[in-house]
């Protein structure tokens, strides 16, 4: 199942192997379905539920992340993916299953139609298909450039929303290996190390000062590390720089 090429990307990316087999990545299917459990648990359960056979219905693979780490993924045949989607027993699962059926029909019809054409026309059609695939690659590059612009554009006025959005993207990109909370914690650790501050202690001190000022406990409890960072211009600058570096490290910029 090597040499995969994207042929559809409307809902779940669908790939075609060098032999014409239509497949999907398990992690991408899991993300679109919005399953509450982590990928490794979900895919193990679903493949077992449908009695899927390794190297026949699916293939386990190691995927390199932008950070240089590797994560376990699965290349799943479209028939198997349809069953996995159906087992979600919700509207999203039904939607994904219908989408896969439409993809199958589309390419089955196209295959039958091209078989009736002359060899010359078949060559022309295949060339056009390849050109479209190249266009999709260019679109991916354009999206990548836009992500870089988004990271570079972080400033000290909208830094809270901007850094939060980037950290969530990192969490989604890394999948099972690193959650959003893990990335957020890493950003604070780097801030403390680089700026020589104890953010936790500063938060405690801020809450005490607010208590002395008579501010209610519920409001004090809502404070977090970002509120501490917001009190110090240098910390804001340092934190935004750290988040930009994490975006590059984890490949979302």
C-alpha positions in Angstrom: 0.0 0.0 0.0 2.9 2.4 -0.7 3.0 5.4 -3.0 -0.4 6.8 -1.9 -1.9 9.7 -3.8 -4.8 11.8 -2.6 -7.8 11.5 -4.9 -10.6 12.9 -2.7 -10.3 15.4 0.2 -13.9 16.7 0.7 -14.6 15.1 4.1 -12.0 12.4 4.9 -8.9 12.3 2.6 -9.1 9.2 0.4 -5.9 7.9 -1.2 -5.2 5.6 -4.1 -2.4 3.0 -4.0 -0.2 2.2 -7.0 -2.5 -0.8 -7.7 -5.6 1.4 -7.7 -6.9 0.4 -4.2 -8.8 3.1 -2.4 -7.7 3.6 1.2 -7.7 6.1 4.1 -5.5 6.7 7.1 -7.0 5.5 10.4 -6.0 8.6 12.3 -7.6 11.0 9.8 -10.8 8.9 9.9 -10.8 9.0 13.7 -10.3 12.8 13.7 -13.3 13.4 11.3 -15.5 11.1 13.2 -14.8 12.9 16.4 -14.5 9.8 18.5 -14.0 10.7 22.2 -11.4 8.0 22.9 -7.7 8.4 21.9 -6.8 7.0 18.5 -4.8 3.9 19.6 -7.7 2.7 21.7 -10.4 3.5 19.2 -8.7 1.9 16.2 -7.9 -1.3 18.1 -11.5 -1.6 19.2 -13.0 -0.9 15.9 -10.8 -3.2 13.9 -11.6 -6.0 16.4 -15.3 -5.2 16.2 -15.4 -5.9 12.5 -12.9 -8.8 12.5 -10.5 -6.9 10.2 -7.5 -8.9 9.1 -4.1 -7.2 9.1 -2.3 -6.9 5.7 -5.7 -7.8 4.1 -8.2 -5.2 5.3 -5.6 -2.8 6.8 -1.9 -2.3 7.3 -0.1 -0.9 10.4 2.4 1.8 9.6 4.7 4.2 11.4 4.2 7.9 10.5 6.9 10.6 11.1 5.5 13.7 12.7 6.9 17.2 11.8 8.7 17.1 15.2 10.7 14.1 14.2 8.7 11.7 16.4 6.9 8.6 15.0 3.4 7.6 15.7 1.4 4.4 14.9 -1.1 4.7 12.2 -3.1 2.4 9.9 -3.8 2.4 6.2 -7.4 1.1 5.9 -9.2 -0.1 2.8 -12.3 1.8 2.0 -14.7 -1.1 2.6 -13.2 -1.6 6.1 -13.4 2.2 6.7 -17.1 2.2 5.9 -17.8 -0.5 8.5 -15.7 1.5 11.1 -17.7 4.6 10.4 -21.0 2.8 10.6 -20.1 1.5 14.1 -20.0 5.0 15.5 -23.8 4.8 15.4 -24.3 8.6 15.1 -25.0 11.1 12.3 -21.3 11.8 11.6 -20.6 8.1 11.2 -23.5 7.9 8.7 -22.3 11.0 6.9 -18.7 9.5 6.5 -20.1 6.2 5.3 -22.3 7.8 2.7 -19.2 9.8 1.6 -17.2 6.7 1.1 -20.0 5.1 -0.9 -20.1 8.1 -3.2 -16.3 8.0 -3.7 -16.5 4.3 -4.6 -19.3 4.9 -7.1 -17.5 7.9 -8.7 -14.3 6.0 -9.4 -16.0 2.8 -10.4 -18.0 4.7 -13.0 -14.9 6.6 -14.1 -13.0 3.4 -14.5 -15.7 1.8 -16.6 -16.0 4.9 -18.8 -12.3 5.2 -19.5 -12.0 1.5 -20.4 -14.3 2.2 -23.4 -12.1 5.0 -24.7 -9.2 4.8 -27.1 -5.6 4.5 -25.6 -4.8 8.0 -26.7 -7.8 9.5 -24.8 -7.0 7.4 -21.7 -3.5 8.9 -21.7 -4.9 12.4 -21.9 -7.3 11.7 -19.1 -4.6 10.3 -16.9 -2.4 13.4 -17.6 -5.3 15.7 -16.5 -5.8 13.7 -13.3 -2.1 14.0 -12.5 -2.2 17.8 -13.2 -5.1 18.0 -10.7 -3.0 16.1 -8.1 -0.2 18.5 -8.6 -2.6 21.4 -8.1 -3.7 19.9 -4.8 0.0 19.8 -3.7 0.3 23.5 -4.6 -2.8 24.2 -2.5 -1.2 22.4 0.4 1.9 24.6 0.0 -0.3 27.7 0.0 -2.0 26.5 3.2 1.4 26.0 4.7 2.5 29.5 3.9 -0.7 30.9 5.4 0.1 29.0 8.6 3.5 30.6 8.7 2.0 34.0 8.3 -0.4 33.3 11.1 2.4 32.4 13.4 4.5 35.4 12.4 1.5 37.7 12.9 1.2 37.1 16.6 1.4 40.4 18.4 1.2 41.6 22.0 -2.5 42.8 21.6 -4.2 39.6 20.6 -1.5 37.2 22.0 -3.9 35.2 24.2 -6.2 34.1 21.4 -3.4 33.7 18.9 -1.2 31.5 21.1 -4.1 29.4 22.3 -5.1 28.7 18.7 -1.6 27.7 17.7 -1.2 25.4 20.7 -4.5 23.7 19.9 -3.2 23.1 16.3 -0.1 21.6 17.7 -2.1 19.2 19.9 -4.2 18.1 16.9 -1.1 17.7 14.7 0.7 15.5 17.2 -2.4 13.3 17.9 -1.8 10.6 20.6 1.8 11.6 21.3 0.9 15.0 22.7 -2.3 16.6 23.8 -3.2 20.3 23.9 -2.7 20.4 27.7 0.8 18.8 27.3 1.8 21.5 24.8 0.4 24.2 27.0 2.4 22.9 30.0 5.5 22.7 27.8 5.1 26.4 26.9 4.9 27.4 30.5 8.0 25.3 31.4 10.0 26.9 28.7 8.8 30.4 29.8 10.0 29.7 33.4 13.3 28.4 32.3 14.0 31.1 29.8 12.7 34.1 31.7 13.8 32.9 35.2 10.3 33.2 36.7 8.1 30.9 38.8 4.7 31.3 37.2 2.9 29.2 39.7 4.2 31.3 42.6 3.2 34.5 40.8 -0.3 33.1 40.4 -0.5 32.3 44.1 0.8 35.8 45.0 -1.7 37.5 42.6 -4.6 35.6 44.2 -3.5 36.6 47.7 -3.3 40.3 46.7 -6.8 40.1 45.2 -8.0 38.4 48.4 -6.5 41.3 50.4 -8.4 43.7 48.2 -11.7 41.9 49.0 -12.2 40.4 45.5 -14.5 37.4 45.7 -13.1 33.8 45.7 -14.9 32.7 42.5 -13.2 35.5 40.6 -9.8 34.6 42.1 -10.2 30.9 41.3 -10.7 31.8 37.6 -7.2 33.2 37.3 -4.7 31.2 35.4 -1.1 31.5 34.2 -2.1 33.6 31.2 -3.4 36.3 33.6 0.0 36.3 35.3 1.8 36.6 32.0 -0.5 39.5 31.0 0.7 41.5 34.0 4.3 41.7 32.6 5.1 43.0 29.1 8.4 41.1 29.1 6.6 37.9 29.9 4.1 38.5 27.1 7.0 39.0 24.6 8.8 36.0 25.9 5.8 33.8 25.8 4.7 34.7 22.3 8.3 34.0 21.1 8.2 30.6 22.7 4.8 29.6 21.1 6.2 30.7 17.7 9.2 28.4 18.3 6.9 25.5 19.3 4.8 26.0 16.1 8.0 25.6 14.1 9.2 22.6 16.2 5.9 20.7 15.8 5.5 21.6 12.1 2.3 23.8 12.3 4.2 26.8 10.9 
